[in-house]
């Protein structure tokens, strides 16, 4: 294998592929990226039996072939190279990389020991790349991080006709985003549970490329399914989580509210951040709403207290409700709107945060539900 490639194209391809490699692989070859050259095209691939990544780059090839090298080391090297063309050649059990006057020799691993990448499932449809990336970011923040509850670490994707819904919850908050997409089958009705981290990383990478993302889904037995995403020259596959017993979380959204507040997102985020400085890790911030506006307060056990008043338009009976400050900030920052509407049933039931239009109405599409923390005063 011998080829020449532009430094930026190589660095981007290797960095993207290496990002999803396991930090502690079960077998050494899974820490590698596969470089394979055929017909003046370089395929850079990574696979850990759960997630596969592959990107194609045009190169000037002198000889076809394949080599397997440490992904993280190659990513660090290509990122640090000068802005000049890169010559790469496989020589015996080593890979030689030359860029300008910089020269690296890296050990290779046996290509024949590397597992075959899974095939992309069949296409289910396409979705706008930028809109998809924004929607995934809004939902993935609410997914759980506790690997002992794998179901909660996923984003549930529900495909019904031309509507795509994404939901995620860690049991303390719930995010839901609905959007239009272009299904291959207008009668499609599929649900799948995708690992949130994989989905977020993939969408974040494909979003800036523009155009459309192909969504590919294979339905096997529960938990055995596979999902694929392709955009530009990049493709990713991921094993699905077993979502057979995923809770009916949509029913958590209240059918109606008894009180509503409209607030400026940036202002509320600033105030919550300031006031929460005196709050300990498990201490909520208290939001007291009345027709006079909003007062945000918090206190630690060492008698440190903080409060700040701010403008808010409020309708309903005055109420005081406590929230985890970080969960509240996460929901506000991902609204994609300068103003938010907070809807309440009472101080002990979940509140719903929605983006607000310029005339003060709820914009449909995104909802973020947050559980209150009971406070004794």
Residue pairs with C-beta under 8 A, 6 or more apart in sequence:
1 35
1 36
1 37
1 63
1 64
1 65
1 66
1 67
1 88
1 89
1 90
2 61
2 62
2 63
2 65
2 87
2 88
2 89
2 90
3 37
3 42
3 59
3 60
3 61
3 62
3 63
3 87
3 88
3 89
4 59
4 60
4 62
4 85
4 86
4 87
4 88
5 42
5 57
5 59
5 60
5 85
5 86
5 88
6 85
6 86
7 78
7 81
7 82
7 83
7 84
7 85
7 86
7 99
8 83
9 57
9 58
10 42
10 57
10 78
10 86
11 75
11 78
11 79
11 81
12 55
13 42
13 44
13 55
13 57
14 33
14 44
14 71
14 74
14 75
14 78
15 75
15 78
15 79
16 53
16 55
16 205
16 234
17 33
17 44
17 45
17 46
17 53
17 54
17 55
17 71
18 33
18 46
18 71
18 72
18 74
18 75
19 53
19 75
19 201
20 46
20 48
20 51
20 53
20 198
20 201
20 236
21 30
21 31
21 32
21 33
21 46
21 48
21 71
21 72
22 30
22 31
22 48
25 31
25 48
26 49
27 113
28 109
29 68
29 109
29 110
29 113
29 114
29 115
30 47
30 48
30 49
30 115
31 70
31 71
31 72
32 46
32 68
32 69
32 70
32 71
32 109
32 114
33 44
33 45
33 46
33 68
33 69
33 70
33 71
33 74
33 75
34 43
34 44
34 45
34 46
34 66
34 67
34 68
34 111
34 114
35 42
35 43
35 44
35 66
35 67
35 68
35 69
35 88
35 95
36 42
36 43
36 45
36 65
36 66
37 43
37 59
37 61
37 63
37 64
37 65
37 66
38 64
39 61
39 64
40 58
40 59
40 60
40 61
41 56
41 57
41 58
41 59
41 61
42 56
42 57
42 58
42 59
42 61
43 54
43 55
43 56
44 54
44 55
44 56
44 57
45 52
45 53
45 54
45 117
46 52
46 53
46 54
46 71
47 53
47 114
47 115
47 117
47 118
49 115
49 239
50 195
50 198
50 238
50 239
51 195
51 198
51 236
51 237
51 238
51 239
52 117
52 118
52 236
52 237
52 238
53 234
53 235
53 236
54 117
54 234
54 235
54 236
55 233
55 234
55 235
56 233
57 233
65 90
66 90
66 111
67 90
67 95
67 108
67 111
68 108
68 109
68 110
68 111
68 113
68 114
69 95
69 106
69 107
69 108
69 109
70 106
70 107
70 109
73 106
74 106
77 97
77 104
77 106
78 86
81 99
81 100
81 102
82 99
82 100
82 102
84 99
84 100
85 99
86 97
86 98
86 99
87 97
87 98
87 99
88 95
88 96
88 97
88 98
89 95
89 96
90 96
90 108
93 107
93 108
94 105
94 106
94 107
94 108
95 105
95 106
95 107
95 108
96 103
96 104
96 105
97 103
97 104
97 105
97 106
98 104
117 237
118 226
118 237
120 216
120 228
120 230
120 235
120 237
121 216
121 217
121 218
121 226
121 227
121 228
121 237
122 216
122 217
122 218
123 184
123 214
123 215
123 216
124 159
124 183
124 184
124 185
124 188
124 190
124 215
124 216
124 217
125 159
125 181
125 182
125 183
125 184
125 185
125 188
125 214
125 215
126 181
126 182
126 212
126 213
126 214
126 215
127 164
127 179
127 181
127 182
127 212
127 213
127 215
128 181
128 212
128 213
129 206
129 207
129 209
129 210
129 211
129 212
129 213
129 231
130 207
130 208
130 210
131 179
132 179
132 181
132 203
132 206
132 207
132 213
133 203
133 204
133 206
133 207
133 208
134 207
134 336
135 166
135 177
135 179
135 203
135 366
136 155
136 166
136 199
136 200
136 203
136 204
137 200
137 203
137 204
137 334
138 175
138 177
138 334
138 335
138 336
138 366
138 368
139 155
139 166
139 167
139 168
139 175
139 176
139 177
140 155
140 168
140 196
140 197
140 199
140 200
141 168
141 175
141 330
141 331
141 334
142 168
142 169
142 170
142 173
142 174
142 175
142 330
142 368
143 152
143 153
143 154
143 155
143 168
143 169
143 170
143 196
144 152
144 153
144 169
144 170
144 171
145 153
145 170
146 152
146 153
146 170
147 153
150 241
150 242
151 193
151 241
151 242
151 243
151 245
151 246
152 169
152 170
152 171
153 195
153 196
153 197
153 241
154 168
154 193
154 194
154 195
154 196
154 241
154 243
155 166
155 167
155 168
155 193
155 194
155 195
155 196
155 199
156 166
156 167
156 168
156 191
156 192
156 193
156 243
156 246
156 249
157 164
157 165
157 166
157 191
157 192
157 193
157 194
157 227
158 164
158 165
158 166
158 167
158 190
158 191
159 181
159 183
159 188
159 189
159 190
159 191
159 217
160 188
160 189
161 183
161 186
161 187
161 188
161 189
162 180
162 181
162 182
162 183
162 186
163 178
163 179
163 180
163 181
164 178
164 179
164 180
164 181
165 176
165 177
165 178
165 179
166 176
166 177
166 178
167 174
167 175
167 176
167 249
167 250
168 174
168 175
168 196
169 175
169 247
169 249
171 371
172 324
172 327
172 370
172 371
173 327
173 330
173 331
173 368
173 369
173 370
173 371
174 249
174 252
174 253
174 350
174 368
174 369
175 331
175 334
175 366
175 367
175 368
175 369
176 249
176 250
176 253
176 366
176 367
176 368
176 369
177 365
177 366
178 364
178 365
178 366
179 365
181 215
182 212
190 217
190 219
191 243
191 246
192 217
192 219
192 225
192 227
192 240
192 243
193 240
193 241
193 242
193 243
193 246
194 227
194 238
194 240
194 241
195 238
195 241
198 236
198 238
199 238
202 229
202 236
202 238
203 213
203 229
205 234
206 213
206 229
206 231
206 232
206 234
209 231
209 232
209 234
211 231
211 232
212 231
213 229
213 230
213 231
214 228
214 229
214 230
214 231
215 227
215 228
215 229
216 227
216 228
216 229
216 230
216 237
217 225
217 226
217 227
217 228
218 225
218 226
218 227
219 225
220 226
222 242
222 243
222 244
223 240
223 241
223 242
223 244
224 239
224 240
225 239
225 240
226 237
226 238
226 239
226 240
227 237
227 238
227 240
228 235
228 236
228 237
228 238
229 235
229 236
229 237
230 236
252 350
252 369
253 352
253 367
253 369
254 343
254 345
254 349
254 350
254 352
256 345
257 316
257 343
257 344
257 345
257 352
258 316
258 317
258 344
258 345
258 346
259 289
259 314
259 315
259 316
259 317
259 319
259 343
259 344
260 314
260 315
260 316
260 341
260 342
260 343
260 344
261 289
261 294
261 312
261 313
261 314
261 315
261 341
261 342
261 344
262 312
262 313
262 314
262 339
262 340
262 341
262 342
262 356
262 360
263 294
263 310
263 311
263 312
263 313
263 339
263 340
263 342
264 311
264 338
264 339
264 340
265 332
265 333
265 335
265 337
265 338
265 339
265 340
266 338
267 310
267 311
268 294
268 296
268 310
268 332
268 340
269 329
269 332
269 333
271 296
271 308
271 310
272 285
272 296
272 325
272 328
272 329
272 332
273 325
273 329
274 306
274 308
275 285
275 296
275 297
275 298
275 306
275 307
275 308
275 325
276 285
276 298
276 325
277 306
278 298
278 299
278 300
278 304
278 305
278 306
279 285
279 298
279 299
279 300
279 325
280 300
280 301
283 298
283 299
283 300
284 298
284 322
284 323
284 324
284 325
284 372
284 373
284 375
285 296
285 297
285 298
285 322
285 323
285 325
285 328
286 296
286 297
286 298
286 320
286 321
286 322
286 375
287 294
287 295
287 296
287 320
287 321
287 322
287 323
288 294
288 295
288 296
288 297
288 318
288 319
288 320
289 312
289 314
289 316
289 318
289 319
289 320
289 321
289 344
290 314
290 318
291 314
291 318
293 309
293 310
293 311
293 312
293 314
294 309
294 310
294 311
294 312
294 314
295 307
295 308
295 309
295 310
296 307
296 308
296 309
296 310
297 305
297 306
297 307
297 308
298 305
298 306
298 307
298 325
299 305
299 306
313 360
316 344
319 344
319 346
319 347
320 347
320 375
320 377
321 344
321 347
321 351
321 372
322 372
322 373
322 374
322 375
323 351
323 370
323 372
323 373
324 370
324 373
327 370
328 370
331 353
331 368
331 370
332 340
332 353
334 368
335 353
335 354
335 355
335 366
335 368
336 355
336 366
337 355
337 356
337 357
337 363
339 355
339 356
339 358
339 360
340 353
340 354
340 355
340 356
341 353
341 354
341 355
341 356
341 360
341 362
342 351
342 352
342 353
343 351
343 352
343 353
343 354
343 362
344 351
345 351
347 372
348 372
348 374
349 372
350 369
350 370
350 371
350 372
351 369
351 370
351 372
352 367
352 368
352 369
352 370
353 367
353 368
353 369
353 370
354 362
354 363
354 366
354 367
354 368
355 362
355 363
355 365
355 366
356 362
356 363
357 363
